[in-house]
């Protein structure tokens, strides 16, 4: 495994409030449970191959057991593993899905702080960063996009969400757009994806504890909203899901991503 353990430096020089001795300044996203909505070890378009550079940090003052669950695209999660990260240390891998999880393809990752008995640990303080990257064909460089890790208590509980500004105002046909949906429910859910003003609807069925990334192709208007509706029938509540958008320049591989905005 080529991943490395890093010593965590507590940021204090630029803190808004002066830190007292032994104080730890925590990022806003520190949480006992996190979701990385998209990660992979997977071939892409135009000669690219995408990997996930992930850093997982234990900000607690005690060693932390962490359960990692892989949610593959198109199939319910069947794989999990538990690792331990020492107090205020980190694990980083430039190809996390292959090197740490021993998986391939596209999926999402659920990260849970657990006790030695495997129960949820509310004292866990976890933080993660994630970027999906590839070597840029024809060059010695790389191109990438970041997607935030999400605390599980921030997942959507309603039935609708939206994405904005997925394309470019400059030649939208040069950019391809993808929409990702992560279904953390215990049952299969059906989602309707539509673009404002288009009149077309794409239905996507996602198994329990799984995800799907759907291509909207190129040419999406920069002002078009993408609307996602959970249209599952048959008493599917409670609901737990999240949406992301990913946009890639067809020419350079420049990319960006965003999380969806939950509806009412």
C-alpha positions as CSV (number, residue, x, y, z in Angstrom):
1,X,0.0,0.0,0.0
2,X,1.4,3.4,-1.0
3,X,-0.7,5.4,1.4
4,X,1.1,7.3,4.1
5,X,0.4,8.4,7.6
6,X,0.8,12.1,8.2
7,X,1.2,14.0,11.4
8,X,-1.5,16.6,11.8
9,X,-0.6,20.2,12.5
10,X,-3.2,22.1,14.4
11,X,-3.8,25.4,12.7
12,X,-3.5,28.4,15.1
13,X,-1.6,31.2,13.4
14,X,-4.5,32.3,11.3
15,X,-7.4,31.4,13.7
16,X,-10.0,34.1,14.1
17,X,-10.0,33.5,17.9
18,X,-6.8,33.1,19.8
19,X,-6.4,29.4,20.8
20,X,-5.5,28.5,24.3
21,X,-2.9,25.9,25.1
22,X,-4.2,22.4,24.4
23,X,-7.1,23.8,22.3
24,X,-7.9,22.0,19.0
25,X,-9.4,24.0,16.2
26,X,-11.7,21.7,14.2
27,X,-12.8,22.1,10.6
28,X,-16.6,22.7,10.3
29,X,-17.1,19.3,8.7
30,X,-15.5,17.2,11.5
31,X,-18.1,14.5,12.2
32,X,-18.5,10.9,13.5
33,X,-19.9,9.9,10.1
34,X,-19.0,11.1,6.6
35,X,-19.9,10.4,3.0
36,X,-17.6,10.8,0.0
37,X,-20.3,11.0,-2.7
38,X,-18.0,9.9,-5.6
39,X,-14.7,8.0,-5.7
40,X,-13.2,5.6,-8.1
41,X,-10.6,3.7,-9.9
42,X,-12.1,3.8,-13.3
43,X,-11.4,4.5,-17.0
44,X,-12.8,7.7,-18.3
45,X,-13.3,9.3,-21.7
46,X,-10.6,10.5,-24.1
47,X,-7.8,8.3,-22.7
48,X,-8.2,9.3,-19.1
49,X,-8.1,7.0,-16.0
50,X,-9.6,8.4,-12.8
51,X,-8.4,7.7,-9.3
52,X,-9.3,9.2,-5.9
53,X,-6.8,11.1,-3.8
54,X,-8.3,10.9,-0.3
55,X,-7.1,12.1,3.0
56,X,-8.9,10.8,6.1
57,X,-8.0,12.5,9.4
58,X,-8.7,11.5,13.0
59,X,-9.0,14.8,14.9
60,X,-9.8,13.1,18.2
61,X,-7.3,12.8,21.1
62,X,-7.8,9.0,21.0
63,X,-7.1,6.3,18.5
64,X,-10.1,5.8,16.3
65,X,-11.6,2.6,14.7
66,X,-13.1,3.6,11.3
67,X,-15.5,1.5,9.3
68,X,-15.2,2.1,5.5
69,X,-18.1,0.9,3.4
70,X,-17.9,0.9,-0.4
71,X,-21.2,1.7,-2.3
72,X,-20.6,0.6,-5.9
73,X,-22.5,2.1,-8.8
74,X,-25.5,0.1,-9.7
75,X,-25.4,-2.5,-6.9
76,X,-26.1,-2.6,-3.1
77,X,-23.1,-2.3,-0.8
78,X,-21.6,-5.7,0.2
79,X,-18.1,-4.7,1.1
80,X,-16.8,-3.0,4.3
81,X,-13.5,-2.9,6.3
82,X,-12.3,-1.4,9.5
83,X,-9.1,0.5,10.0
84,X,-7.5,2.3,12.9
85,X,-6.0,5.8,12.7
86,X,-4.0,7.0,15.7
87,X,-5.0,10.1,17.6
88,X,-4.6,13.3,15.6
89,X,-3.1,11.4,12.7
90,X,-4.2,10.9,9.1
91,X,-4.2,8.3,6.3
92,X,-3.7,9.5,2.7
93,X,-3.6,7.6,-0.5
94,X,-3.5,8.9,-4.1
95,X,-5.5,5.8,-5.2
96,X,-7.6,5.2,-2.2
97,X,-10.2,3.0,-3.8
98,X,-7.7,0.5,-5.1
99,X,-5.0,0.7,-2.4
100,X,-7.1,1.0,0.7
101,X,-10.5,-0.5,-0.2
102,X,-9.2,-3.0,-2.8
103,X,-12.0,-2.0,-5.1
104,X,-12.4,-0.7,-8.6
105,X,-15.0,1.2,-10.6
106,X,-17.1,4.1,-9.5
107,X,-18.8,4.4,-6.2
108,X,-19.3,6.3,-2.9
109,X,-17.7,5.7,0.5
110,X,-19.4,5.8,3.8
111,X,-17.0,6.6,6.7
112,X,-18.1,5.7,10.2
113,X,-16.3,6.1,13.5
114,X,-16.9,2.9,15.5
115,X,-16.0,1.4,18.9
116,X,-13.9,-1.7,19.4
117,X,-17.2,-3.6,19.4
118,X,-18.2,-2.2,16.0
119,X,-21.0,0.2,17.4
120,X,-21.3,3.8,16.2
121,X,-18.9,6.0,18.2
122,X,-20.4,9.5,18.8
123,X,-17.0,10.7,20.1
124,X,-15.3,10.2,16.7
125,X,-14.1,13.4,15.1
126,X,-13.4,12.6,11.4
127,X,-12.5,14.9,8.5
128,X,-11.8,13.9,4.9
129,X,-10.8,15.6,1.7
130,X,-11.2,14.0,-1.7
131,X,-10.3,14.8,-5.3
132,X,-10.7,12.7,-8.4
133,X,-7.7,13.0,-10.7
134,X,-6.2,11.6,-13.9
135,X,-3.0,12.0,-15.9
136,X,-3.8,14.4,-18.7
137,X,-3.4,12.6,-22.0
138,X,-0.5,13.9,-24.1
139,X,1.2,15.7,-21.2
140,X,3.2,15.0,-18.0
141,X,0.6,16.7,-15.9
142,X,-2.7,15.9,-14.2
143,X,-6.2,17.3,-14.0
144,X,-8.6,16.9,-11.2
145,X,-11.8,18.0,-9.4
146,X,-12.6,18.1,-5.7
147,X,-15.9,17.0,-4.1
148,X,-16.5,17.7,-0.4
149,X,-17.0,15.0,2.1
150,X,-20.5,15.3,3.6
151,X,-21.5,14.6,7.3
152,X,-24.2,12.0,7.2
153,X,-26.5,14.2,9.3
154,X,-26.5,16.7,6.4
155,X,-28.0,14.2,3.9
156,X,-31.4,15.1,2.2
157,X,-34.5,13.9,3.9
158,X,-37.0,15.5,1.5
159,X,-38.0,14.4,-2.0
160,X,-36.4,17.0,-4.3
161,X,-33.1,18.7,-5.0
162,X,-31.5,21.0,-7.6
163,X,-28.2,21.7,-9.3
164,X,-27.2,25.1,-10.7
165,X,-24.4,26.5,-13.0
166,X,-23.3,23.1,-14.2
167,X,-22.2,24.3,-17.6
168,X,-20.0,27.2,-18.9
169,X,-21.3,30.5,-20.3
170,X,-18.5,30.1,-22.9
171,X,-19.3,27.5,-25.5
172,X,-21.4,25.0,-23.4
173,X,-20.9,22.4,-26.1
174,X,-17.3,22.0,-25.0
175,X,-18.4,20.7,-21.6
176,X,-19.9,17.4,-20.6
177,X,-22.1,17.2,-17.5
178,X,-22.8,14.3,-15.1
179,X,-25.3,14.1,-12.3
180,X,-24.6,11.7,-9.4
181,X,-27.1,10.4,-6.9
182,X,-26.2,8.5,-3.7
183,X,-29.1,6.4,-2.2
184,X,-28.3,5.6,1.5
185,X,-31.8,4.2,2.1
186,X,-32.4,0.5,3.0
187,X,-34.6,0.1,-0.1
188,X,-34.4,0.8,-3.8
189,X,-35.4,4.3,-4.8
190,X,-36.4,5.8,-8.2
191,X,-35.3,9.3,-9.1
192,X,-36.5,11.6,-11.9
193,X,-33.9,13.9,-13.5
194,X,-35.1,16.9,-15.6
195,X,-33.6,20.0,-17.0
196,X,-35.6,23.3,-16.7
197,X,-37.3,24.2,-20.0
198,X,-36.5,20.9,-21.7
199,X,-39.6,18.9,-20.9
200,X,-37.6,15.6,-20.9
201,X,-37.4,13.4,-17.8
202,X,-34.8,10.6,-17.1
203,X,-35.8,8.0,-14.6
204,X,-33.0,6.3,-12.6
205,X,-33.5,3.3,-10.4
206,X,-30.8,3.0,-7.7
207,X,-30.5,0.0,-5.4
208,X,-30.3,0.4,-1.6
209,X,-26.9,1.7,-0.4
210,X,-25.7,2.4,-3.9
211,X,-25.1,5.3,-6.3
212,X,-25.4,6.2,-9.9
213,X,-23.7,8.8,-12.1
214,X,-25.8,9.8,-15.1
215,X,-24.4,11.6,-18.2
216,X,-26.4,14.6,-19.4
217,X,-24.0,15.0,-22.4
218,X,-22.6,18.3,-23.7
219,X,-24.4,21.5,-24.5
220,X,-26.3,22.1,-21.3
221,X,-27.1,25.8,-21.0
222,X,-25.3,27.6,-18.2
223,X,-28.6,29.0,-17.0
224,X,-30.5,25.7,-16.9
225,X,-31.3,24.1,-13.6
226,X,-31.1,20.4,-13.2
227,X,-34.0,19.1,-11.0
228,X,-33.9,15.8,-9.2
229,X,-37.1,14.3,-7.7
230,X,-37.4,11.1,-5.6
231,X,-40.5,9.6,-7.1
232,X,-40.3,6.3,-5.2
233,X,-43.7,4.8,-4.4
234,X,-44.8,2.2,-1.8
235,X,-43.9,3.8,1.5
236,X,-40.2,4.5,1.0
237,X,-39.7,6.9,3.9
238,X,-37.5,7.7,5.8
239,X,-35.4,9.2,3.1
240,X,-31.6,9.6,3.0
241,X,-29.9,10.7,-0.2
242,X,-27.7,13.3,-1.8
243,X,-27.0,14.7,-5.3
244,X,-23.8,16.1,-6.9
245,X,-23.0,17.5,-10.3
246,X,-19.7,17.1,-12.2
247,X,-18.7,19.1,-15.3
248,X,-15.6,18.3,-17.5
249,X,-14.1,20.3,-20.3
250,X,-14.0,18.0,-23.3
251,X,-10.8,19.6,-24.6
252,X,-8.5,20.2,-21.6
253,X,-10.1,18.0,-18.9
254,X,-10.6,21.0,-16.6
255,X,-13.4,20.1,-14.2
256,X,-15.5,21.2,-11.3
257,X,-18.2,19.7,-9.1
258,X,-20.9,20.9,-6.8
259,X,-23.3,19.4,-4.2
260,X,-27.1,19.7,-4.8
261,X,-29.4,22.0,-3.0
262,X,-32.2,20.2,-1.1
263,X,-35.7,21.2,-2.0
264,X,-38.7,21.5,0.4
